[in-house]
């Protein structure tokens, strides 16, 4: 794996404004070393000029290809065909690290990439110089002795580098940081299920995150569990990541629900052992968790558990039979619709941790999505349920608009509404309203 420096002349490409406008870099113009650039290569991003310096890092995701280009509001080069290397930015610095830091470093005295910034990208970086860049990046966000948070939702970073900067254990799902006021939470269904960690979005819009402890009943004697529960009083921020090893993706900042911070559940021990009591933290997003267009929507479909068991001991329940009936109906509707979609050859998915909490969705091709909200209906709750479903779907469409070519919304209900006005009302806002027996309308 090679290491490189990519230089940006902001007189030619206004990188600062490009980022302020919410765009993510997906490629960079290159003019040499075309046969050497390869997927997995790492690079640092450098901005030239007196106020420039080291501004970020990333990795190459493929070999360079030729693409047509033309001047626009950011790019000042004349039209033509150029070579571009596909890439992903793993982190950006809040402020550039100035050139002086590196020119005074003996590792940059000979064959320095900083002496050839006038040449075409990329610029080769030696192993020693790469170490110098890594050292600078590890301290590039330190303010008053404490590293300030720099990742934006959707950005990726190697877990090792994350802990190098902020502290905390490099293993496990909950990591309280010693270097910074953060608790890092990692969710990964690929590895979590084998340890009894079944993290998921709940129907109330909170993210249920399983506590720390793989064997025996979980308790708040664990530092990770107590720090998560008490993070507000301790002045700690909860940072949720998707993935647990290697490169992880930052989802955003969360907080425990002040009204119901956690509940108790049951899950098997590591390796399919006996059931034990586990903590399920109820997390709500703090600020935006909107993901950039590069983050795919959804993960494998999770079958909804139709065996609903409620007790009078659960808070807020006044009519257990009605709530049980509605939850059972909702989950059966969802599973039946997912099965029908699969029979129709559609790629069915559930929301990933970085997605809004729709009930299910499917792809008709790589870029066209359908997201579905399921609602049980009774005569008493019909209006309330339909209003809620319409509002939720409009929110989902808006939040996913930049991550798909198109986002179609389906409101799937238990039966035909009593008032026929709901059908044209949904049509006016671009929502397909349907119920069992009208699957063709949904899959058309």
C-alpha positions in Angstrom: 0.0 0.0 0.0 1.4 3.4 -1.0 0.9 6.8 0.7 0.4 10.1 -1.2 -0.2 13.8 -0.9 -3.0 15.4 -2.9 -2.6 19.2 -3.3 -5.4 21.7 -3.9 -4.8 25.1 -5.4 -7.9 27.0 -4.3 -7.5 29.5 -7.1 -8.3 26.6 -9.4 -10.8 24.7 -7.2 -12.6 26.4 -4.3 -12.5 23.4 -1.9 -13.6 25.5 1.2 -16.8 26.6 -0.5 -17.4 23.2 -2.0 -17.5 21.7 1.5 -19.5 24.5 3.0 -22.2 23.8 0.4 -22.5 20.3 1.7 -20.6 18.4 -1.0 -18.5 15.3 -0.4 -15.3 14.6 -2.3 -15.5 11.4 -4.3 -12.6 11.8 -6.7 -9.5 14.0 -7.4 -7.7 15.0 -10.5 -4.4 13.2 -11.0 -1.8 13.5 -13.7 1.0 11.0 -12.9 1.7 7.7 -11.1 -1.5 6.5 -12.7 -0.4 2.9 -12.8 0.7 3.0 -9.1 -2.4 4.4 -7.6 -4.6 1.6 -6.2 -7.5 0.9 -3.9 -6.5 1.1 -0.3 -3.7 3.7 -0.8 -3.9 6.4 1.9 -3.4 10.1 1.3 -3.3 13.4 3.0 -5.0 16.5 1.6 -3.0 19.7 1.3 -4.2 23.2 0.4 -1.5 25.5 -1.1 -1.1 29.2 -0.3 0.0 31.2 2.7 -3.1 30.2 4.8 -3.0 26.6 3.6 -1.5 23.4 5.0 -2.6 19.9 5.9 -6.4 19.8 6.0 -7.4 16.1 6.1 -6.8 12.6 5.1 -8.5 9.8 3.2 -8.0 6.7 1.1 -8.1 5.8 -2.6 -11.0 3.4 -3.5 -10.1 2.4 -7.0 -7.8 2.9 -10.1 -7.9 6.3 -11.9 -10.2 6.6 -14.9 -10.6 9.3 -17.6 -13.7 11.5 -17.3 -14.9 14.6 -19.1 -14.8 17.9 -17.1 -16.0 21.4 -17.5 -15.7 24.6 -15.5 -18.4 25.3 -12.9 -18.8 27.5 -9.8 -16.1 25.7 -8.0 -13.7 24.4 -10.8 -11.9 27.0 -12.9 -10.0 24.7 -15.4 -11.1 24.8 -19.1 -13.2 21.9 -20.3 -11.5 18.7 -21.4 -10.9 15.1 -20.4 -8.8 14.3 -17.3 -7.8 11.4 -15.1 -9.6 11.1 -11.8 -8.8 8.8 -8.8 -11.9 7.7 -6.8 -11.5 8.3 -3.1 -13.2 8.8 0.3 -12.3 11.4 2.9 -11.9 9.9 6.3 -11.5 13.1 8.3 -11.2 16.9 7.9 -9.3 19.2 10.2 -11.1 22.2 11.6 -8.0 24.4 10.8 -5.1 23.6 8.5 -1.8 22.5 10.1 0.7 25.0 8.6 3.6 24.2 6.3 6.1 25.4 8.9 5.5 22.4 11.1 6.8 20.1 8.4 9.5 22.1 6.8 11.3 22.2 10.2 11.0 18.4 10.5 14.2 16.6 9.4 12.0 13.9 7.7 11.1 16.5 5.0 14.6 17.8 4.3 15.1 15.5 1.3 12.7 14.5 -1.5 9.9 16.4 0.2 6.5 16.3 -1.4 6.1 19.9 -0.2 8.8 21.0 -2.6 7.0 19.7 -5.7 3.4 21.0 -5.1 3.6 22.9 -8.4 3.6 19.5 -10.2 0.6 17.3 -11.0 -1.0 15.2 -8.3 -0.3 12.8 -6.6 2.9 13.4 -4.7 4.7 10.5 -3.2 5.1 10.3 0.6 7.8 8.2 2.3 7.0 6.0 5.3 8.9 8.5 7.6 7.0 11.5 6.2 3.7 9.6 6.5 4.5 9.1 10.2 5.0 12.8 10.6 1.7 13.5 9.0 0.0 11.0 11.3 1.6 12.6 14.4 0.3 16.0 13.2 -3.2 14.7 12.6 -3.3 13.1 16.1 -2.7 16.5 17.6 -4.4 18.7 15.0 -7.7 19.0 17.0 -6.3 19.7 20.4 -7.7 22.8 22.1 -6.6 23.6 25.7 -5.1 20.1 26.0 -8.4 18.3 25.1 -9.0 17.0 21.6 -12.1 18.6 20.2 -14.5 16.5 18.1 -13.9 16.7 14.4 -15.9 13.9 12.7 -19.2 14.7 10.8 -22.0 12.2 10.4 -21.2 9.7 7.6 -17.4 10.1 7.8 -15.2 7.1 8.3 -12.1 6.5 10.3 -9.9 3.6 11.4 -10.9 2.6 14.9 -7.2 2.5 15.9 -6.8 6.1 14.9 -10.0 7.1 16.6 -8.7 5.8 19.9 -5.3 7.3 19.3 -6.9 10.7 19.2 -9.7 10.5 21.8 -8.7 7.6 24.0 -10.7 4.6 25.2 -10.4 0.9 24.8 -9.9 -0.4 21.2 -12.1 -3.4 21.9 -15.7 -3.9 23.0 -18.9 -2.0 22.2 -18.7 0.8 24.8 -15.5 2.8 25.2 -15.2 5.6 27.7 -12.4 7.9 26.7 -9.7 9.1 29.0 -8.3 11.8 26.7 -11.6 13.4 25.9 -15.1 13.8 27.3 -16.7 11.2 25.1 -18.2 7.7 25.3 -17.8 5.8 22.0 -20.5 3.3 21.2 -20.0 0.7 18.4 -22.9 -1.2 16.8 -22.3 -4.0 14.4 -24.9 -6.7 13.6 -22.3 -8.8 11.8 -20.4 -9.4 15.1 -22.9 -8.3 17.7 -25.5 -10.9 17.3 -23.1 -13.7 18.3 -22.7 -11.9 21.7 -26.4 -11.3 22.3 -26.2 -7.6 21.1 -29.4 -6.9 19.1 -29.3 -3.2 18.6 -32.2 -1.7 16.6 -34.5 1.3 16.0 -37.6 1.0 18.2 -41.1 2.0 17.2 -41.0 5.1 19.4 -38.1 6.5 17.3 -35.3 5.8 19.8 -32.3 3.6 19.1 -32.1 0.7 21.5 -28.5 -0.1 22.2 -27.5 -3.2 24.2 -25.3 -2.6 27.3 -21.8 -3.9 28.0 -21.2 -7.5 29.2 -21.1 -10.7 27.2 -21.7 -13.2 30.0 -24.1 -13.2 32.9 -26.6 -10.5 33.7 -25.5 -7.0 32.8 -25.2 -4.5 35.6 -24.3 -0.8 36.1 -21.1 -1.8 37.9 -19.6 -1.8 34.4 -17.8 1.5 33.6 -19.2 1.5 30.1 -22.8 1.0 31.3 -22.7 3.6 34.1 -20.9 6.1 31.9 -23.6 5.7 29.3 -26.5 6.0 31.7 -24.9 9.0 33.6 -23.3 10.7 30.6 -25.2 14.0 31.0 -24.3 14.5 34.7 -20.7 13.5 33.9 -20.4 15.9 31.0 -19.8 13.2 28.4 -21.0 13.0 24.8 -22.3 9.7 23.4 -20.8 9.1 19.9 -22.4 6.3 17.9 -20.4 4.4 15.3 -21.5 1.8 12.7 -19.0 -1.1 12.7 -16.7 -2.5 15.4 -13.4 -3.3 13.7 -11.1 -1.7 11.1 -12.8 1.3 9.4 -15.9 2.5 11.3 -18.5 5.1 10.3 -19.6 7.9 12.5 -23.4 8.1 12.8 -23.7 11.1 15.1 -24.1 12.2 18.7 -26.8 10.7 20.8 -28.2 11.0 24.3 -30.1 8.7 26.6 -33.9 9.4 26.6 -34.4 11.6 29.7 -37.9 10.1 30.2 -37.0 6.5 29.8 -33.2 6.2 29.6 -33.1 2.4 29.5 -35.1 -0.8 29.9 -34.4 -4.4 30.7 -34.5 -7.3 28.2 -33.2 -10.8 27.7 -30.6 -12.0 25.2 -28.3 -15.1 25.0 -24.7 -15.1 26.2 -21.8 -15.1 23.8 -21.9 -18.1 21.5 -25.6 -18.9 22.0 -25.4 -19.5 25.7 -28.2 -19.2 28.2 -30.5 -16.2 28.3 -29.5 -13.5 30.7 -30.7 -10.0 31.6 -29.4 -7.2 29.4 -29.6 -3.4 29.5 -31.2 -1.7 26.5 -30.3 2.0 26.4 -32.9 4.2 24.7 -30.9 6.7 22.6 -32.2 9.8 20.8 -30.2 11.8 18.2 -28.6 15.1 19.3 -28.6 17.5 16.4 -28.3 16.2 12.8 -27.4 12.6 12.0 -27.9 13.1 8.2 -25.6 11.0 6.2 -23.8 12.0 3.0 -24.8 10.6 -0.4 -22.0 8.0 -0.3 -23.6 6.1 2.6 -25.9 3.3 1.3 -29.4 3.1 2.7 -30.6 0.1 4.6 -29.3 -3.3 5.8 -30.6 -6.9 5.6 -34.3 -7.2 6.5 -35.0 -8.0 10.2 -38.1 -10.1 10.7 -40.4 -8.4 13.2 -41.2 -10.6 16.3 -44.9 -11.2 16.2 -45.0 -12.9 19.6 -45.9 -9.7 21.6 -45.9 -10.2 25.4 -46.9 -7.2 27.5 -47.5 -7.0 31.3 -49.3 -4.4 33.5 -45.9 -3.7 35.1 -44.7 -1.9 31.9 -45.1 1.9 32.3 -47.7 3.9 30.4 -49.9 0.9 29.5 -53.6 1.3 30.3 -55.2 -1.2 27.9 -52.8 -4.2 27.5 -55.1 -6.2 25.2 -55.5 -3.3 22.7 -51.8 -2.5 22.6 -50.9 -6.2 22.2 -53.5 -6.4 19.4 -52.1 -3.4 17.6 -48.5 -4.4 17.9 -49.2 -7.9 16.7 -51.1 -6.6 13.7 -48.4 -4.1 12.8 -45.6 -6.7 12.9 -47.6 -9.2 10.9 -48.5 -6.6 8.3 -44.8 -5.7 8.0 -43.6 -9.3 7.7 -46.3 -10.2 5.1 -45.4 -7.2 3.0 -41.7 -8.0 3.1 -42.4 -11.6 2.1 -44.6 -10.4 -0.8 -41.8 -8.0 -1.9 -39.3 -10.8 -1.9 -41.5 -13.0 -4.0 -41.7 -10.2 -6.4 -37.9 -10.2 -6.7 -37.2 -7.0 -4.8 -34.3 -6.4 -2.5 -36.0 -5.9 0.9 -34.2 -4.1 3.8 -34.6 -2.7 7.2 -33.2 0.7 8.3 -29.5 0.8 9.2 -28.4 2.6 12.2 -27.6 5.7 10.1 -31.1 5.7 8.5 -34.4 7.2 9.6 -36.7 4.6 11.4 -38.9 3.5 8.5 -40.5 0.0 8.9 -39.1 -1.6 5.7 -38.0 -0.7 2.3 -36.8 -2.2 -1.0 -34.8 -1.5 -4.1 -36.1 -1.8 -7.6 -32.6 -1.1 -8.9 -29.4 0.3 -7.5 -30.6 3.9 -7.1 -34.4 3.8 -6.8 -35.7 3.2 -3.2 -39.2 2.6 -1.7 -39.6 3.2 2.0 -42.7 2.0 3.8 -44.4 2.9 7.0 -46.8 0.3 8.4 -49.9 1.2 10.5 -52.5 -0.9 12.3 -55.9 0.7 12.2 -58.9 0.6 14.5 -62.0 2.8 14.3 -60.7 4.8 17.3 -57.2 5.4 16.1 -57.6 5.6 12.3 -57.2 9.4 11.9 -54.3 9.6 14.3 -52.5 6.7 12.7 -52.9 8.0 9.1 -51.8 11.5 10.1 -48.7 10.1 11.8 -47.8 7.8 8.9 -48.0 10.7 6.3 -45.8 12.9 8.5 -43.2 10.2 9.0 -43.0 9.3 5.3 -42.5 12.9 4.3 -39.7 13.1 6.8 -38.1 9.9 5.5 -38.2 11.1 1.9 -36.6 14.4 2.8 -33.8 12.8 4.8 -33.0 10.2 2.2 -33.4 12.5 -0.9 -29.6 12.9 -1.4 -28.8 9.2 -0.9 -30.9 7.8 -3.8 -31.9 8.6 -7.3 -35.5 8.6 -6.2 -37.4 7.8 -2.9 -40.9 6.5 -3.2 -43.1 6.5 -0.1 -45.7 3.8 0.8 -48.2 3.9 3.7 -49.3 0.3 4.2 -52.3 0.0 6.5 -54.3 -2.8 8.0 -57.5 -2.2 6.0 -59.1 0.3 3.7 -59.7 3.6 5.6 -63.3 4.4 6.6 -63.0 7.8 4.9 -62.0 7.6 1.2 -60.6 11.2 1.3 -57.3 9.7 2.6 -56.4 8.2 -0.8 -56.4 11.4 -2.9 -54.8 13.3 0.1 -51.9 10.9 0.0 -51.6 11.1 -3.7 -51.3 14.9 -3.5 -48.2 14.6 -1.4 -46.7 11.7 -3.4 -47.5 8.8 -1.0 -49.0 5.5 -2.1 -51.7 4.5 0.4 -52.5 0.7 0.2 -53.6 -2.3 2.3 -53.6 -6.1 2.0 -55.1 -7.1 -1.4 -53.6 -4.1 -3.2 -50.0 -5.3 -3.3 -49.9 -4.7 -7.1 -50.4 -0.9 -6.4 -47.3 -1.0 -4.1 -45.0 -3.0 -6.3 -45.9 -1.5 -9.6 
